Amino acid sequence: MDYNGTAAIKKRSKRSPAPKGTFLRFLLSFFSAIFIMLIAVIFLLYGPFTYFRDELVTKAMGTMTHQWIASFLFDQDSIAASLARNKTIESGSDTDPNEIKTGGINIKDNATALPDSPSDGERIIDGVGFIRLKGSTYDGWAVKVYDPSRVYMQLAKGIGEQGERISSMCKRMNAFVGINAGGFADIGGQGTGGLPTGVCIVDGQMITTDDSSGMHNIIAFDRNNKLILGRYTFKQIKAMKFKDALEFRPFLIVNGVRSKIVGNGGYGTDPRTAIGQTKNGVLVFIVINGRRVNSVGATIKDLQDLMAKFGAVNAANLDGGSSSTLVYKGSVINNPSSKGGERYVPNAFLINWK
């Protein structure tokens, strides 16, 4: 049988043109999928089940810059109903400093490297304990400071105009560990981190000039390194002569009494940072990763449960979201949710080397 190049070309099969209806079927399938997704979203947000609606509303209303999302999707009555179903009811009490002892605990190091997983337990390095956390919706870190006198609040170098990354603060101050502290003005999501919101006191110096007659939710350290939580007027705050102080909320535990948390607590599920103190003076910091596939974030109830687990008798929520940051030896070791990585913030809690 003859076989040559010409015959081979003739024998090649020709590609059949795509059926004319294929593209139309693709379009139909695509728009059907979009339609189904749209119906699903509408059902989740406006249907009989309130979980997803409440989650969106509380996340949005818990921020200063994204409340418009809730207002765009829901009327004021619906927003009010969601907030009523999810809230944190604080006890109204102030910290009793006489219940706390802060002489410091002599703890021995048991490691030179950070834990890789929760199963590694607590690794104590330079007198500070590090624990990996894992919950159903989050992962993160707990940091235990056995000598509270090592903790202080540091201002950004350009305070008033420009914030500073915590890693930069740690390097500048030669600090062992750094954790984000208070909130800041973030108008339109374009804040520079240089303007702290509410009361801010650093090393006894009043940084803010807010002398309003209202009450302020204060998270502070007194001169004996005791964590103080309370609601005070500006006049009372000046008279109390705090070493360091900031204004944030909610309080999680005061004098061993937990705040009552209804639903998700009113703040949704997000990256979190919190501070607490045990009866024997050990300071506990918690930093939770969030807005990630493997760590959506934590609720206020999650924070409260963690603080209770570590023995905190006084504990409070700090600024969270994209600001939640943990720095160890000058490097960020958690996963901040900000697209740009570590944010510029007005202040941070730093931990000195032993």
C-alpha positions as CSV (number, residue, x, y, z in Angstrom):
1,M,0.0,0.0,0.0
2,D,1.5,3.4,-1.0
3,Y,2.1,5.8,1.8
4,N,3.5,9.3,1.2
5,G,3.2,12.8,2.6
6,T,0.3,13.8,0.4
7,A,-1.7,10.8,1.4
8,A,-1.0,11.5,5.1
9,I,-2.3,15.0,4.7
10,K,-5.5,13.8,3.0
11,K,-6.1,11.2,5.7
12,R,-5.8,13.8,8.6
13,S,-9.2,14.3,10.2
14,K,-10.6,17.8,10.0
15,R,-11.6,19.4,13.3
16,S,-15.4,19.7,13.4
17,P,-16.7,23.2,14.0
18,A,-18.3,23.7,17.5
19,P,-22.0,23.3,17.4
20,K,-23.8,26.6,17.0
21,G,-25.7,26.1,20.3
22,T,-22.6,25.5,22.5
23,F,-22.0,29.2,23.2
24,L,-25.6,29.9,23.9
25,R,-25.7,27.0,26.3
26,F,-22.6,28.3,28.0
27,L,-24.2,31.8,28.4
28,L,-27.4,30.2,29.8
29,S,-25.4,28.1,32.3
30,F,-23.3,31.1,33.4
31,F,-26.3,33.5,34.0
32,S,-28.2,30.7,35.6
33,A,-25.4,30.2,38.1
34,I,-25.3,34.0,38.7
35,F,-29.0,34.0,39.2
36,I,-28.9,31.2,41.7
37,M,-26.1,32.8,43.7
38,L,-28.0,36.1,43.8
39,I,-31.1,34.3,45.0
40,A,-29.0,32.6,47.7
41,V,-27.5,35.9,48.9
42,I,-30.9,37.5,49.0
43,F,-32.2,34.5,51.0
44,L,-29.3,34.6,53.5
45,L,-29.5,38.3,54.0
46,Y,-33.3,38.8,54.0
47,G,-34.7,35.4,54.7
48,P,-36.2,34.0,57.9
49,F,-32.8,33.0,59.3
50,T,-30.9,35.9,60.9
51,Y,-27.4,34.5,61.4
52,F,-25.8,35.9,58.2
53,R,-27.7,39.2,58.4
54,D,-26.6,39.7,62.0
55,E,-23.0,38.8,61.2
56,L,-22.8,41.3,58.4
57,V,-24.6,44.1,60.4
58,T,-22.5,43.6,63.5
59,K,-19.2,43.4,61.6
60,A,-20.0,46.6,59.7
61,M,-21.4,48.6,62.7
62,G,-18.5,47.6,64.8
63,T,-16.2,49.7,62.6
64,M,-15.9,53.4,62.0
65,T,-15.5,53.2,58.3
66,H,-17.8,50.4,57.1
67,Q,-21.1,51.2,58.7
68,W,-22.4,52.4,55.4
69,I,-22.5,48.8,54.2
70,A,-25.2,47.9,56.8
71,S,-27.1,51.1,56.0
72,F,-27.0,50.4,52.3
73,L,-28.4,46.9,52.6
74,F,-30.9,47.3,55.5
75,D,-33.2,49.9,57.0
76,Q,-32.6,51.3,60.5
77,D,-35.2,49.1,62.1
78,S,-33.5,45.9,60.7
79,I,-30.1,47.2,61.9
80,A,-31.5,48.0,65.3
81,A,-33.0,44.5,65.5
82,S,-29.7,42.8,64.7
83,L,-27.8,44.9,67.3
84,A,-30.5,44.0,69.9
85,R,-30.0,40.3,69.2
86,N,-26.2,40.6,69.4
87,K,-24.7,42.7,72.2
88,T,-22.3,42.8,75.1
89,I,-23.7,43.9,78.4
90,E,-20.9,45.0,80.7
91,S,-21.2,44.7,84.5
92,G,-20.8,48.4,85.1
93,S,-18.2,47.8,87.8
94,D,-14.7,49.2,87.9
95,T,-11.5,47.2,88.6
96,D,-10.7,46.7,92.3
97,P,-6.9,47.0,92.3
98,N,-6.7,45.6,95.8
99,E,-7.6,42.2,94.4
100,I,-4.4,42.1,92.2
101,K,-0.8,41.4,93.2
102,T,1.9,42.5,90.8
103,G,5.2,41.6,92.4
104,G,6.1,39.5,89.4
105,I,6.6,35.7,89.1
106,N,10.0,34.2,88.7
107,I,9.5,31.9,85.8
108,K,12.2,29.7,84.1
109,D,12.6,29.6,80.4
110,N,11.8,26.2,78.7
111,A,12.5,27.0,75.1
112,T,14.5,29.1,72.6
113,A,12.1,28.9,69.7
114,L,8.4,29.8,69.3
115,P,5.7,27.0,69.3
116,D,4.6,25.8,65.9
117,S,1.2,24.5,66.9
118,P,-1.1,24.4,70.0
119,S,0.2,20.9,70.8
120,D,3.6,22.4,71.6
121,G,2.0,24.0,74.7
122,E,3.5,27.1,76.3
123,R,7.0,28.0,75.4
124,I,8.7,30.4,77.7
125,I,11.4,32.6,76.2
126,D,13.1,35.4,78.1
127,G,10.4,35.2,80.8
128,V,7.5,35.5,78.4
129,G,5.1,32.6,77.5
130,F,4.0,32.0,73.9
131,I,1.1,29.8,73.1
132,R,-0.4,29.0,69.7
133,L,-4.3,29.1,69.6
134,K,-6.7,27.2,67.4
135,G,-10.5,27.5,67.5
136,S,-13.3,26.5,65.2
137,T,-13.1,29.8,63.3
138,Y,-9.7,31.2,64.1
139,D,-6.0,30.7,64.9
140,G,-3.7,33.1,66.8
141,W,-1.4,33.6,69.7
142,A,-1.5,34.1,73.5
143,V,1.4,35.9,75.2
144,K,1.8,35.7,78.9
145,V,4.0,38.3,80.7
146,Y,5.0,37.1,84.1
147,D,6.5,40.4,85.2
148,P,4.0,43.2,84.4
149,S,6.5,45.9,85.0
150,R,8.1,45.0,81.6
151,V,5.0,46.2,79.7
152,Y,4.5,49.8,78.7
153,M,2.7,51.8,76.0
154,Q,4.7,53.4,73.3
155,L,3.7,56.2,70.9
156,A,4.4,56.3,67.2
157,K,7.3,58.5,66.3
158,G,5.2,60.9,64.3
159,I,2.2,60.9,66.6
160,G,-0.4,63.6,65.6
161,E,0.4,63.2,61.9
162,Q,1.7,59.8,61.0
163,G,1.5,56.4,62.7
164,E,4.3,53.8,62.9
165,R,4.5,50.1,62.3
166,I,4.9,48.1,65.5
167,S,7.9,46.3,64.1
168,S,9.5,49.8,63.7
169,M,8.6,50.8,67.2
170,C,10.2,47.6,68.6
171,K,13.4,48.1,66.7
172,R,13.5,51.8,67.7
173,M,12.9,51.0,71.4
174,N,14.8,47.7,71.4
175,A,11.7,45.9,72.6
176,F,11.3,42.1,72.8
177,V,7.6,42.0,71.8
178,G,5.1,44.5,70.5
179,I,1.2,44.3,70.3
180,N,-1.2,46.8,68.9
181,A,-3.2,48.9,71.5
182,G,-5.7,51.6,70.8
183,G,-7.8,52.8,67.9
184,F,-7.2,55.8,65.6
185,A,-9.1,58.1,63.3
186,D,-9.4,56.4,59.9
187,I,-11.6,58.6,57.8
188,G,-12.6,57.0,54.6
189,G,-10.3,54.1,55.3
190,Q,-7.3,56.4,54.5
191,G,-6.1,57.2,58.0
192,T,-2.4,57.5,58.6
193,G,-2.6,56.0,62.1
194,G,-1.3,59.2,63.7
195,L,-4.4,60.3,65.5
196,P,-5.4,58.1,68.5
197,T,-9.2,58.2,69.3
198,G,-10.4,58.8,72.8
199,V,-8.2,59.2,75.8
200,C,-4.6,58.4,75.5
201,I,-2.0,58.6,78.3
202,V,1.6,57.5,77.9
203,D,4.1,57.5,80.8
204,G,1.8,59.8,82.7
205,Q,1.5,62.4,80.0
206,M,-2.0,63.1,78.5
207,I,-1.7,62.9,74.8
208,T,-5.3,63.7,73.8
209,T,-7.2,66.9,74.6
210,D,-10.7,65.4,74.8
211,D,-12.2,67.0,77.9
212,S,-15.8,66.2,77.2
213,S,-18.2,65.7,80.1
214,G,-19.2,62.2,79.1
215,M,-17.9,58.9,80.4
216,H,-14.9,57.1,78.9
217,N,-14.2,53.4,78.8
218,I,-10.6,53.3,80.1
219,I,-8.1,50.5,79.8
220,A,-5.1,51.6,81.9
221,F,-2.1,50.7,84.0
222,D,-1.6,52.3,87.3
223,R,1.8,52.9,88.9
224,N,1.8,49.4,90.4
225,N,1.4,47.8,86.9
226,K,-2.1,46.8,87.7
227,L,-4.6,46.7,84.8
228,I,-7.5,49.0,85.5
229,L,-10.8,48.9,83.6
230,G,-13.5,51.4,84.3
231,R,-15.8,54.2,83.1
232,Y,-14.6,57.6,84.2
233,T,-15.1,61.2,83.5
234,F,-12.2,63.2,82.1
235,K,-11.8,64.9,85.5
236,Q,-11.5,61.6,87.2
237,I,-9.0,60.3,84.7
238,K,-6.7,63.2,85.3
239,A,-7.0,62.7,89.1
240,M,-6.2,59.0,88.9
241,K,-2.7,59.7,87.5
242,F,-2.5,56.5,85.3
243,K,0.9,55.4,84.0
244,D,-0.6,54.4,80.6
245,A,-4.2,54.5,79.4
246,L,-6.3,54.3,76.3
247,E,-10.0,54.2,75.5
248,F,-11.6,51.2,74.0
249,R,-14.3,48.6,74.6
250,P,-16.0,46.3,75.4
251,F,-14.7,45.0,78.8
252,L,-14.8,41.2,78.8
253,I,-14.2,40.4,82.5
254,V,-14.1,42.8,85.5
255,N,-13.2,41.6,89.0
256,G,-13.8,38.0,87.8
257,V,-17.3,38.7,86.6
258,R,-17.9,38.1,82.9
259,S,-19.8,40.6,80.8
260,K,-23.1,39.1,79.5
261,I,-22.7,38.3,75.8
262,V,-25.9,38.0,73.7
263,G,-25.5,36.4,70.3
264,N,-22.1,37.2,68.8
265,G,-21.6,40.1,71.2
266,G,-22.4,42.7,68.6
267,Y,-19.1,42.9,66.9
268,G,-19.2,40.0,64.5
269,T,-16.3,37.7,63.7
270,D,-13.0,39.4,63.0
271,P,-9.3,39.6,63.8
272,R,-9.0,40.5,67.5
273,T,-6.5,41.8,70.1
274,A,-7.2,41.7,73.8
275,I,-5.5,42.3,77.1
276,G,-6.1,40.7,80.5
277,Q,-4.5,40.2,83.9
278,T,-4.7,37.4,86.4
279,K,-4.9,37.8,90.2
280,N,-1.2,37.2,90.6
281,G,-0.4,40.0,88.1
282,V,0.4,38.0,85.0
283,L,-0.6,39.9,81.9
284,V,-2.2,38.0,79.1
285,F,-2.3,39.3,75.5
286,I,-4.3,37.6,72.8
287,V,-3.9,38.2,69.1
288,I,-6.3,36.5,66.7
289,N,-5.8,36.2,62.9
290,G,-8.9,36.9,60.8
291,R,-10.4,37.5,57.3
292,R,-8.4,34.5,56.0
293,V,-9.7,31.2,54.6
294,N,-8.1,29.3,57.4
295,S,-8.9,31.8,60.1
296,V,-12.1,33.9,59.7
297,G,-11.7,35.5,63.1
298,A,-13.1,35.4,66.6
299,T,-16.2,36.8,68.3
300,I,-16.1,38.7,71.5
301,K,-17.4,35.6,73.3
302,D,-14.3,33.7,71.9
303,L,-12.0,36.3,73.4
304,Q,-13.8,36.2,76.7
305,D,-13.6,32.4,76.9
306,L,-9.9,32.5,76.1
307,M,-9.2,35.1,78.8
308,A,-11.1,33.1,81.3
309,K,-9.2,30.0,80.3
310,F,-5.9,31.8,81.0
311,G,-7.2,32.9,84.4
312,A,-7.7,36.6,83.7
313,V,-9.9,38.3,86.3
314,N,-9.8,41.6,84.3
315,A,-9.8,41.6,80.5
316,A,-10.8,44.0,77.7
317,N,-11.0,44.1,73.9
318,L,-8.4,46.2,72.2
319,D,-8.4,47.6,68.6
320,G,-8.7,44.7,66.2
321,G,-9.4,44.1,62.5
322,S,-6.5,45.0,60.2
323,S,-4.6,46.5,63.2
324,S,-4.2,43.1,65.1
325,T,-0.5,42.6,65.1
326,L,2.1,40.6,67.1
327,V,5.8,41.4,66.7
328,Y,8.5,39.2,68.2
329,K,12.2,40.2,68.1
330,G,11.4,42.9,65.5
331,S,9.4,40.7,63.1
332,V,5.6,40.2,62.6
333,I,4.7,36.6,63.6
334,N,0.9,36.7,63.1
335,N,-1.0,37.3,59.8
336,P,-2.4,40.9,59.8
337,S,-5.5,41.1,57.5
338,S,-4.6,44.4,55.9
339,K,-3.8,44.1,52.2
340,G,-0.6,46.1,52.8
341,G,0.5,43.9,55.7
342,E,1.4,45.6,58.9
343,R,-0.5,48.8,59.5
344,Y,0.6,52.2,60.8
345,V,-0.8,52.7,64.3
346,P,-0.6,55.5,66.9
347,N,0.5,53.4,69.9
348,A,1.4,49.8,70.9
349,F,2.1,47.8,74.1
350,L,5.8,46.9,74.1
351,I,7.5,44.3,76.3
352,N,11.1,44.9,77.4
353,W,13.7,42.3,77.3
354,K,14.2,40.7,80.7
